[in-house]
Amino acid sequence: MLFSRYLLPVMKETPADAQIVSHQLMLRAGLVRQTAAGIYAWLPLGLRVLNRIADLVRREQDRAGAIELLMPTIQSADLWRQSGRYDAYGPEMLRFQDRGGREMLYGPTNEEMITSIFRDCVRSYRDLPRTLYHIQWKFRDEVRPRFGVMRGREFLMKDAYSFDLDAEGGRASYDAQFTAYLRTFAALGLRAVPVRAPTGPIGGDLSHEFHILADTGESEVFYDSALDAVDLADADAPAMLRGLYAMEAEEHAKVENCPVPPERLASRRGIEVGHIFFFGTKYSHAMGLQVQAKDGTQVTPLMGSYGVGVSRLVGAIIEASHDAGGIVWPDSVAPFDVGLINLRPDDALCATAAAEAEARLEAAGLSVLHDDRDARGGEKFATMDLIGLPWQIIIGPKAAAAGLVELKRRATGERHEVSLDDAMARLKGPRAA
């Protein structure tokens, strides 16, 4: 992709109304633009990141056995009256009437709708267990939207819903999602701490939030420092993490006898990026969902719900991975794999070398943003550091004449002058090296 033909409105100055690093850098790097309070347009670079995150979330949901569908953003108020939540949810729900006078809402979550769909489609115990998920936009009318996509009113979310015949099966579904979340965050280059949490308006008595530990986090988390030593690649990691103490400060303050020895109790700021619940028959009972059991009796399935803030993760990743120059994207979610910088697009040798490099990189399956602008080298370097692509290949007159390129790793700043063949070999090797 040629920079000169791309829509990438980078900004040199930090917007005055952007309070946290992720909001500042998302605006400066041209990922988003605000269209109303708490509502953002995703520009091309930001959309590429958003889609890559969604793809990784989808991969781990599929791996866990969940089945994807797509539910609408607009829901009937009647569904929420069936569950008893319509009047209880609060002003965060956007309510309106359609032209026929029917009461509708812009969905903040989908427990009612998925229960209704499952009720209409499933009759027998043979159809359980099932976990269904979708990745869809949601709306909650936050009283004070702030911090960019970290606390916006419109947001992209993955929500999954499990249906089981008994509590044992429900816990197994919950555990499968717990594990899928750990794998998802690890694939995103993040270390997430599962924190025991209140269930709030969703309901139930089993719930965990997943927090990314970062100094700019919105909430304080108390946790057993043994969490830091758990290897997420270990097959036993989910069980170990569930067994270790972690709570938000507000909940921790309610614990009279903390089970963690004082020398092991740690505290850090956290950014919530996921929340899972097991709430039993709260919705299935209220909405008349029943299936026939093996013995011919009617059974009310037990349910759980599992949410990941996909758009929120963009901000969380930036909060956890940036430096003075700008964003430092993990390889797994970067909008492009390589930033190709032609220092002299008016020089025939540089232009030829850059075109060859772009063609070979793309033929190797790598995505490339080729900065072919008529701009100073310093401006191009600053832009590439700001948008945070994992690798930079720099082509200047001297290097081009010698058949060389300069290869830079964004995360470390390490630079090497190598042949294009050598650069290709490094890029096709371990990406995180």
VENVENTA-V811496 format. One record per helix or strand. SS is the DSSP state (helix for helix, strand for strand). FROM is the first residue (numbers start at 0). TO is the last residue. If there is no record, write none. Layout:
BEGIN
ss = [SS;SS]
from = [FROM;FROM]
to = [TO;TO]
END
This chain:
BEGIN
ss = [strand;helix;helix;strand;strand;helix;strand;strand;helix;strand;strand;helix;strand;helix;strand;strand;helix;strand;strand;helix;strand;helix;strand;strand;helix;helix;strand;helix;helix;strand;helix;strand;strand;strand;helix;strand;strand;strand;helix;strand;helix;strand;helix;strand;strand;helix]
from = [1;2;20;31;38;43;66;73;76;93;102;110;123;124;129;145;147;150;153;166;191;199;205;218;224;236;245;248;261;264;281;290;297;301;309;321;325;337;347;367;376;390;396;403;414;419]
to = [1;4;27;35;41;62;67;75;82;96;105;120;123;126;138;145;149;150;163;186;195;201;212;223;228;242;247;251;263;279;285;291;298;308;319;322;326;341;362;370;386;394;400;408;418;427]
END
